[in-house]
Amino acid sequence: MMKKLTARINVEFRFDPNHKGAPFTLDGVHWMNNGEFMEVVAKSVLGYECRKDANTPYDKGSDIEEINASVKSSRATVVNMKLADTFEESMDIFFERVHSTQFIYATAIEDEATLYFMDAPQFREFLQNWAGLNERGFMRLKATSGKMLKWLEERC
């Protein structure tokens, strides 16, 4: 069974829709896209330092090393390279090589974040239902939807 944590977002941030592609900032200087922001939010909610990791390769490290977790969110790229020609082969290679043992899908509505915690078999099932290959052959998640959230909730 998946675990779920809902908590208030406890970091001060600013959202500026005019800052295309990276509309979130904590300090007004460094701007983040949604995935980077959700990683920082997840770290903050879990009590870790609120910083974006340096894009560590999926087979070398984790977004939250302290708990060996990868953080993903709406429309996230699962791995930033083509692993194989088919989605199933790409997933096989991904799970053979991935460093993380825990996967967190993070969402936010206003000032509240929800984190869904998955192990590798659960994340694989999540990917089978909510991901595919993009035009470059990278594994990418679909946008968060009501159906996706219902699917996650049913497994918590």
C-alpha positions as CSV (number, residue, x, y, z in Angstrom):
1,M,0.0,0.0,0.0
2,M,1.2,3.5,-0.9
3,K,1.7,6.1,1.8
4,K,0.4,9.6,1.6
5,L,1.3,12.8,3.4
6,T,-0.6,16.1,3.1
7,A,0.9,19.1,4.8
8,R,1.1,22.9,4.5
9,I,3.8,24.2,2.3
10,N,6.1,25.7,4.8
11,V,8.5,27.7,2.6
12,E,8.0,31.3,1.5
13,F,7.8,31.4,-2.3
14,R,6.7,33.7,-5.1
15,F,4.9,32.6,-8.3
16,D,5.3,34.9,-11.3
17,P,3.5,33.6,-14.5
18,N,5.5,36.1,-16.5
19,H,8.6,34.1,-15.7
20,K,7.9,31.5,-18.4
21,G,9.2,28.0,-17.8
22,A,10.4,28.8,-14.3
23,P,7.7,30.7,-12.5
24,F,8.7,29.8,-8.9
25,T,11.3,31.5,-6.7
26,L,12.2,31.4,-3.0
27,D,14.6,34.3,-3.1
28,G,13.6,36.4,-6.2
29,V,17.0,35.5,-7.8
30,H,16.9,31.8,-8.6
31,W,13.9,30.6,-10.6
32,M,12.5,27.1,-10.7
33,N,10.2,25.1,-13.0
34,N,7.3,23.1,-11.4
35,G,9.4,20.0,-10.9
36,E,12.2,21.8,-9.2
37,F,9.7,23.6,-7.0
38,M,7.9,20.4,-6.1
39,E,11.2,18.8,-5.1
40,V,12.0,21.8,-2.8
41,V,8.5,21.6,-1.4
42,A,8.8,17.8,-0.7
43,K,12.2,18.4,1.0
44,S,10.7,21.2,3.1
45,V,7.6,19.2,4.2
46,L,9.9,16.2,5.1
47,G,12.2,18.4,7.2
48,Y,15.2,18.5,4.8
49,E,17.1,21.5,3.5
50,C,15.1,23.4,0.9
51,R,17.3,23.3,-2.1
52,K,17.2,21.9,-5.6
53,D,19.7,19.2,-6.2
54,A,22.2,19.6,-9.0
55,N,20.3,17.4,-11.5
56,T,22.0,14.2,-10.3
57,P,21.7,11.4,-12.9
58,Y,19.0,8.9,-12.1
59,D,21.5,6.1,-11.8
60,K,24.0,8.0,-9.6
61,G,21.8,9.5,-6.8
62,S,18.5,10.6,-5.6
63,D,16.7,14.0,-5.2
64,I,16.4,13.4,-1.4
65,E,19.6,11.3,-0.6
66,E,18.7,11.1,3.1
67,I,15.8,8.7,2.2
68,N,17.0,7.6,-1.2
69,A,14.0,9.1,-2.9
70,S,13.2,10.5,-6.3
71,V,10.6,13.3,-6.5
72,K,8.3,13.6,-9.5
73,S,5.4,15.8,-10.3
74,S,3.0,16.7,-13.1
75,R,4.5,16.2,-16.6
76,A,7.9,15.3,-15.2
77,T,10.6,13.7,-17.3
78,V,11.3,10.4,-15.5
79,V,14.8,10.1,-17.1
80,N,16.4,12.7,-19.3
81,M,17.6,10.4,-22.0
82,K,16.4,7.8,-24.4
83,L,16.9,4.4,-22.8
84,A,15.3,2.1,-25.5
85,D,13.0,2.1,-28.5
86,T,9.9,1.0,-26.5
87,F,8.3,2.2,-23.3
88,E,8.4,-1.3,-21.7
89,E,12.2,-1.7,-22.6
90,S,12.8,1.8,-21.3
91,M,11.1,0.9,-18.0
92,D,13.1,-2.3,-17.7
93,I,16.4,-0.4,-18.1
94,F,15.3,2.4,-15.8
95,F,14.5,0.0,-12.9
96,E,17.7,-2.0,-13.5
97,R,19.8,1.1,-13.1
98,V,17.9,3.6,-10.9
99,H,19.6,4.6,-7.7
100,S,16.5,5.6,-5.8
101,T,14.5,2.9,-3.9
102,Q,11.6,5.3,-3.0
103,F,9.6,7.5,-5.3
104,I,7.5,10.4,-4.4
105,Y,4.8,11.9,-6.6
106,A,4.2,15.5,-5.3
107,T,1.2,17.8,-5.9
108,A,0.3,21.2,-4.6
109,I,-2.9,23.2,-4.4
110,E,-2.6,26.7,-3.0
111,D,-0.6,26.3,0.2
112,E,-1.0,22.6,0.6
113,A,1.3,19.8,-0.7
114,T,0.4,16.1,-1.0
115,L,3.2,13.5,-1.3
116,Y,2.5,10.0,-2.5
117,F,5.2,7.5,-1.5
118,M,5.9,4.5,-3.7
119,D,8.4,1.7,-3.8
120,A,9.8,0.5,-7.1
121,P,7.0,-2.0,-8.0
122,Q,4.4,0.6,-7.1
123,F,6.2,3.3,-9.1
124,R,6.5,0.9,-12.1
125,E,2.7,0.4,-12.0
126,F,2.2,4.2,-11.7
127,L,4.4,4.7,-14.8
128,Q,2.5,2.0,-16.7
129,N,-0.7,3.9,-16.2
130,W,0.5,7.5,-16.3
131,A,3.7,7.8,-18.4
132,G,4.9,7.2,-22.0
133,L,7.7,8.1,-24.3
134,N,7.9,11.7,-25.6
135,E,9.0,12.6,-29.2
136,R,12.7,12.2,-28.2
137,G,12.1,8.8,-26.6
138,F,12.4,10.1,-23.0
139,M,10.0,8.6,-20.4
140,R,7.6,11.4,-19.3
141,L,4.7,11.6,-16.9
142,K,1.3,12.8,-18.0
143,A,-0.2,16.0,-16.4
144,T,-1.8,15.5,-13.0
145,S,-5.5,14.9,-13.5
146,G,-8.5,13.9,-11.4
147,K,-8.3,10.4,-12.7
148,M,-4.6,10.2,-11.7
149,L,-5.3,11.5,-8.2
150,K,-8.2,9.0,-7.8
151,W,-5.9,6.2,-8.9
152,L,-3.3,7.3,-6.3
153,E,-5.9,7.7,-3.6
154,E,-7.3,4.2,-4.2
155,R,-3.8,2.8,-3.5
156,C,-3.1,4.6,-0.2
